Amino acid sequence: PDAYRDLPRLIDVARGAWSGGGSVEAAINVQLSEDETYADVKPVRANDAGPSAFVSIMRGCNNMCAFCIVPFTRGRERSRPRASIVDEVKRLVDEGRKEVVLLGQNVNSYADASDGGVAIGLRAGAATTGEGDISSSSTATAEDAFGTYYARGFKSVYKPGARRENALLFAELLDEVAGVDPEMRVRFTSPHPKDFPDDVLNVIASRPNVCKQLHMPAQSGSTTVLERMRRGYTREAYVDLVRRARERVPGVAVSSDFISGFCGETEDEHADTVSLMNLMRYEQAFMFA
């Protein structure tokens, strides 16, 4: 669908092909876009009377996990401009919606460089106080891009600095969306655990209308399996993140995803996953075998 802006040309080509002017194959465009965010497309919502609405904020994924096809079907990460998201949320409030769910294949990796994170005065590294404010979570050096943007102990197959430097990040967007209407509930899905730095946790804790529920897909409780999955973290880093989330957001509900029988998984590695589930005591888990 990324090529929808090409439809007028494709229609012209198809008309010419059917009239004998060219090949039908020439009227096909299945290329994934590096910048298409559908920001100016107003979604048609079938249930206008419902209390909840989904708001897409980003598309794609750069994580390249060994088991996942998303980067090849949704393309690379690109984020919708903040202003268009906030405007849509305001329209939904005016329509009487009581809840918005922010959507993305890797929703908390949101990074909008169209107007910069400084636009609303909330930058990682700038300590502030008060409801909705974000305090610094980064003690990493400037060279440590993972420590600057990710949860402690998490990495990725790509360096995040180029895309996230001077961009408005997820914590800032979440804070601004929550501030549109304090009576409107805010949720988000589907996240990656690496993108839960303390800045995000602080917003969730400080904004009463951001639902206290976190989906933190572990996929496995075995560090060796996680390495083969290219998840970018160890069992220990994941456990530390969940414990930190529960400390910062009292009473938070945590859910997860698990894959049993991943390529080469041994009985001991599977036992590590079972032990992680017993340790974390999730409220819900989606499990695949």
ABEGO torsion letter per residue (X at the ends): XAAAAAAAAAAAAAAAAAAGAEBAAAABBABBBAABAGAABBBBBABAABABBBBBABBEBAAGBAABAAAAAAEBBBBBBAAAAAAAAAAAAAAGBABBBBBBABAAABBBAAAEAAAAGBBBGBBBBEBGBBBBABABBAABAAAAABBBGBBBABBAAAAABGBBBAAAAAAAAAAABAABBBBBOBBBAAABBAAAAAAAAABAABBBBBBBBAGBABAAAAAAAGAGBBAAAAAAAAAAAAAABBGBBBBBBBBBGBBGBBAAAAAAAAAAAAAAGBABBBBBX
